C-alpha cells in the first residue's frame, strides 16, 4: 500500500510545477452553525526541519482573533511554525511536536515563538506527556486577558478521573462528549436532551453533573446519529423550549464526537468534531480516521521520495486528500492502489499539490518549479 502511495506521489512531483498562489487552510472539521473562514496569509513561510513525535494536537479556535500554531523543542528551544492565521471558528490540522516538546499557540503575527519568560503573546504552551495519549484537541476560548485553553485527551491511558480525559469509545453505542468551557451566561449549567427521546439525558461517566464549565460529560445515543438539544437547568424534564441546538452528531456505535459549545443560551453555536481513531460498529472506520490515514501515507511518501520536510509534507498531503475526496482515496476501509488512479484523479491531485506550495511553505524547486 505504501509503495502505491510512493508511485502516486512521484507522479505528482513530475506533473506539478511550483505555484505562488495561496489557498485556503484546507478542510476543517464539520461544524454546527459555525462558518470556518479562510485564514491563511500568503506571506508567511511554514515550518523548518524537525522530527515529529507520536503525539498530535489540533486547535479549535473559539477566540475572537486569529492565532499562529507552533511546535517547539524543550531545553535548547527551537520553534517551528506549522499553521499560521487559524481563524476564529476554525479547527486546525493535526500537528505533532518533537518528542518531549510542546504545542504552542500565539497571537497571529506576534512571532518570538522561542520566548521563555514574560511571553504575553502566548495563549497556550502545552508540554507533551505520552501518558495523556496520542491525540489532543485543544479548545481556545475567552478574550483579552482572560484567554485560555482546555486540552482534551482523546485516548489517554484512563482512570485518572481528570476532566481532560475523554471516555473510551463504546462498541455498543455512539457517544457525544460536551465541552462548554467557551459558553457564556450559563453559570448554573444546562441539561441535555435528544430530539425524539423523552426526558433529559444523564451522562454515562458522571453523576449529578450538568453541561457547563470545565466538565466533560459524555452522553450515549442510539442509531447512527442524534440531534442534541440544550435546556435551562430548571427544566428538569427537558420539555420546555430548548436554549441551544439542535446539533446533529453522527457515527453510531463505537464512535465518539466532541460537541464544543460557544456563544450563550438562546444564541448558542457549536463545533462538532469526531474523535480520532474511533471505529464504528462493524469495523467501519470514521471519515476522520480514514482522512488521517491517507494523510500519513501520502506525507511519508512526500518526505521519502520528494524530500519535502515532514511538517510541510503533512500540510500538502491534506490538500491532496481533500481535493481527491475520501471516496476516491479509499475503497471501503482500505487505501486504494494509487498508481491505478485514473488520469482525471491524478490531474486533481497534481493541482492540489501545486496549490499547497505557498501555504505549506514548500520550496517549488522540490517539485520541479
C-alpha positions in Angstrom: 0.0 0.0 0.0 2.8 2.4 0.8 4.6 1.6 -2.5 1.4 2.6 -4.3 1.4 5.9 -2.5 5.0 6.5 -3.4 4.2 5.8 -7.1 1.4 8.3 -7.0 3.5 11.0 -5.2 6.4 10.5 -7.6 3.9 11.0 -10.5 2.5 14.1 -8.8 6.0 15.6 -8.3 6.8 15.3 -12.0 3.4 16.6 -13.1 3.3 19.6 -10.8 5.2 22.8 -11.1 5.6 25.3 -8.3 2.8 27.7 -7.6 2.8 31.1 -5.9 -0.9 31.1 -5.4 -2.2 30.8 -1.8 -5.2 28.7 -1.0 -7.5 28.1 2.0 -6.1 26.4 5.0 -7.6 23.0 4.0 -10.6 21.2 5.4 -11.6 22.0 8.9 -13.9 19.7 10.8 -17.7 19.8 10.4 -19.3 22.5 12.5 -22.8 23.2 13.6 -23.9 26.8 12.8 -20.2 27.8 12.5 -18.7 29.0 9.3 -15.0 28.4 9.0 -13.3 31.3 7.3 -10.2 31.4 5.1 -7.3 32.0 7.5 -4.1 31.5 5.6 -2.0 34.6 4.9 0.2 34.4 1.8 3.3 35.9 3.2 4.3 33.6 6.0 6.6 30.6 5.4 5.9 27.5 7.3 8.0 25.2 9.4 11.6 24.1 9.3 13.4 20.8 9.8 12.3 18.8 12.9 11.3 15.3 13.6 7.7 14.9 14.7 6.9 12.8 17.7 4.0 10.4 18.2 1.6 12.8 19.9 -0.6 15.0 17.8 -2.5 18.2 18.6 -5.3 20.2 16.9 -6.7 23.5 18.0 -10.3 24.7 18.0 -10.1 28.5 17.8 -13.1 30.0 19.7 -11.3 33.3 20.4 -12.3 36.4 18.6 -8.8 36.7 16.9 -6.7 34.5 14.7 -3.7 32.6 16.1 -0.5 31.0 14.9 0.4 27.5 15.8 4.0 26.3 16.5 5.7 23.2 17.8 8.8 23.6 20.0 11.6 21.7 21.4 12.4 21.9 25.1 15.8 22.6 26.7 17.6 24.4 23.8 14.4 25.9 22.4 13.6 25.9 18.7 10.2 26.8 17.4 8.6 25.7 14.1 5.6 27.4 12.6 3.1 24.7 11.5 -0.1 26.6 10.8 -0.4 30.4 10.6 -3.5 32.5 10.9 -6.0 30.0 12.3 -9.2 32.0 12.1 -11.9 32.3 14.8 -14.3 29.4 14.5 -11.8 27.2 12.6 -10.3 23.8 13.5 -6.6 23.2 12.7 -5.0 20.2 11.1 -3.3 17.7 13.5 0.3 18.7 14.3 2.9 16.5 16.1 5.6 18.4 18.2 9.1 16.9 18.5 9.4 14.2 21.2 9.1 15.8 24.7 8.4 19.1 23.0 5.4 21.5 23.3 2.5 22.6 21.2 2.4 26.4 21.2 -0.4 28.9 20.3 0.4 32.6 20.0 -1.3 35.7 18.8 -1.3 35.8 15.0 1.8 37.6 13.6 3.4 38.0 17.0 6.4 35.9 16.3 9.0 35.4 19.1 8.0 31.8 19.5 11.2 30.9 21.4 10.3 33.2 24.2 10.9 31.5 27.6 9.9 34.3 30.1 7.3 37.1 30.1 5.5 36.0 27.0 2.1 37.8 27.0 1.6 36.8 23.3 1.5 33.1 24.3 -2.1 31.7 24.6 -1.2 28.1 25.2 2.1 26.2 25.6 1.3 22.5 26.2 4.0 20.0 27.1 3.9 16.6 25.6 3.2 13.7 28.0 2.9 10.3 26.5 0.5 9.2 29.3 -2.0 11.7 28.1 -2.5 9.8 24.9 -1.6 10.3 21.2 -4.3 12.8 20.2 -5.2 16.1 21.8 -7.9 18.6 20.9 -7.2 22.0 22.4 -10.1 24.4 22.8 -9.1 28.1 22.8 -11.6 30.4 24.5 -12.1 33.7 26.2 -10.8 37.2 25.2 -8.3 39.9 26.2 -6.5 39.0 29.5 -8.9 36.1 30.1 -7.8 33.9 27.1 -7.3 30.3 28.0 -7.0 26.8 26.6 -8.6 23.5 27.5 -6.7 20.3 26.5 -8.9 17.3 25.7 -7.1 14.0 25.8 -8.9 11.7 23.3 -7.1 8.4 24.0 -5.4 8.7 27.4 -4.4 5.6 29.4 -7.6 6.0 31.5 -8.5 6.0 35.2 -7.3 9.5 36.2 -10.8 10.9 36.6 -9.5 14.1 35.1 -12.0 16.2 33.1 -9.4 16.5 30.3 -9.6 12.7 29.8 -12.2 11.6 27.3 -14.2 8.5 27.9 -13.2 5.5 25.8 -15.3 4.5 22.8 -18.2 2.1 23.5 -18.7 -0.6 20.8 -22.4 -0.8 21.8 -23.4 2.9 21.4 -22.4 6.2 20.0 -21.1 8.8 22.4 -21.0 12.6 22.4 -18.8 14.5 24.9 -20.0 18.0 25.6 -17.5 20.7 26.4 -19.0 24.1 27.3 -16.0 26.0 28.7 -16.4 28.6 26.0 -20.1 29.1 26.7 -21.1 32.3 28.5 -24.1 33.2 30.7 -24.6 29.6 31.7 -23.0 29.6 35.2 -25.5 27.2 36.7 -25.2 24.6 33.9 -27.6 23.2 31.3 -29.5 20.0 30.8 -29.2 17.9 27.6 -31.9 16.2 25.6 -32.0 14.2 22.3 -34.6 15.1 19.7 -37.3 12.3 19.6 -36.3 10.9 23.0 -38.4 11.7 26.1 -36.8 13.5 29.0 -33.4 14.8 29.9 -30.4 12.5 29.4 -27.9 11.6 32.0 -24.1 11.4 31.4 -22.6 7.9 31.2 -19.4 9.0 33.0 -20.5 11.4 35.7 -23.3 11.8 38.3 -25.1 14.9 39.3 -23.3 16.9 36.7 -24.9 19.4 34.3 -23.4 20.7 31.0 -21.1 23.6 31.7 -17.8 24.9 33.0 -14.8 22.6 32.8 -16.8 19.4 33.0 -16.8 16.9 30.1 -19.9 14.8 30.4 -20.4 12.0 27.8 -23.9 11.1 26.6 -25.0 7.9 24.7 -27.3 7.9 21.7 -28.8 5.1 19.7 -28.7 4.7 15.9 -26.3 6.3 13.5 -27.0 9.9 14.5 -28.7 12.1 17.1 -29.9 15.8 17.3 -28.7 17.3 20.6 -30.7 19.9 22.4 -29.7 22.0 25.4 -32.2 23.1 28.1 -32.2 25.5 31.0 -31.1 23.9 34.3 -34.5 24.5 35.8 -36.2 22.4 33.0 -35.8 19.1 34.8 -37.9 17.2 32.2 -36.5 18.9 29.1 -40.0 19.7 27.9 -39.7 23.5 27.5 -38.1 25.5 24.7 -34.5 24.5 24.2 -31.8 27.2 24.6 -29.4 25.5 22.2 -29.5 23.2 19.2 -30.4 21.0 17.5 -26.8 20.0 16.9 -26.5 16.8 14.9 -23.8 14.2 15.7 -23.2 11.1 13.6 -21.1 8.0 13.6 -23.1 5.5 15.7 -21.9 2.7 17.9 -18.1 2.6 18.5 -17.6 6.3 17.7 -17.3 9.5 19.8 -17.9 13.1 18.9 -16.8 16.3 20.6 -19.7 18.8 20.9 -17.9 22.0 21.8 -20.4 24.8 22.7 -19.8 28.5 22.5 -21.9 31.7 22.4 -24.6 31.8 25.1 -28.1 30.2 25.8 -30.5 31.4 23.2 -27.6 32.3 20.8 -25.6 29.1 21.0 -23.3 27.7 18.4 -21.2 24.6 18.4 -18.2 22.8 16.7 -18.9 19.1 16.1 -15.6 17.2 15.8 -15.2 13.4 15.5 -12.5 12.0 17.8 -9.6 10.4 16.0 -9.2 6.7 15.7 -12.7 5.5 16.7 -14.2 2.7 14.6 -17.9 2.4 14.1 -19.7 -0.9 14.9 -19.0 -3.5 12.2 -15.4 -2.3 11.8 -16.0 0.7 9.6 -13.5 3.5 10.1 -14.8 7.0 10.6 -14.1 9.6 8.0 -11.8 11.4 10.4 -9.7 8.2 10.8 -9.6 7.4 7.1 -8.5 11.0 6.3 -5.8 10.9 8.9 -4.5 7.5 7.5 -4.4 8.8 3.9 -2.5 12.0 5.0 0.1 9.9 6.9 0.6 7.6 3.9 1.0 10.4 1.3 3.1 12.7 3.6 5.5 9.8 4.3 5.9 9.4 0.6 6.5 13.1 0.0 9.2 13.1 2.6 10.9 9.9 1.3 10.6 10.4 -2.4 10.5 14.2 -2.9 12.4 15.4 0.1 9.7 17.7 1.4 10.2 18.4 5.2 7.7 16.4 7.4 5.5 19.3 8.6 5.3 20.7 5.0 4.5 17.2 3.7 1.7 16.7 6.1 0.2 20.1 5.2 0.5 19.3 1.4 -1.0 15.8 1.9 -4.1 17.3 3.5 -4.6 19.3 0.3 -4.2 16.2 -1.9 -6.6 14.1 0.2 -9.3 16.8 0.4 -9.1 17.5 -3.3 -9.5 13.9 -4.3 -12.1 13.1 -1.6 -12.3 10.0 0.6 -14.5 8.1 -1.9 -11.6 8.2 -4.4 -8.8 7.7 -1.9 -10.4 4.7 -0.2 -12.2 1.5 -1.3 -14.2 0.9 1.8 -11.7 1.0 4.7 -8.7 0.3 2.5 -6.5 2.9 0.8 -6.7 2.4 -3.0 -3.8 1.5 -5.2 -2.7 5.0 -6.0 -0.8 4.0 -9.2 -4.1 2.8 -10.6 -5.9 6.1 -10.3 -7.5 7.4 -13.5 -5.8 10.4 -15.2 -8.6 12.7 -14.1 -7.8 11.9 -10.4 -4.1 12.3 -11.0 -4.7 15.8 -12.5 -6.8 16.8 -9.5 -4.1 15.6 -7.1 -1.4 17.4 -9.1 -3.3 20.7 -9.0 -3.8 20.3 -5.2 -0.1 19.7 -4.6 0.7 22.8 -6.7 -1.8 24.8 -4.7 -0.2 23.7 -1.5 3.2 25.1 -2.3 2.8 28.6 -0.9 0.5 27.9 2.1 2.6 24.9 3.2 5.9 26.7 2.7 7.3 24.2 0.2 10.3 25.0 -1.9 9.0 25.0 -5.5 12.3 23.6 -6.7 11.4 20.3 -5.0 8.5 19.9 -7.4 10.4 21.0 -10.5 9.2 24.6 -10.3 
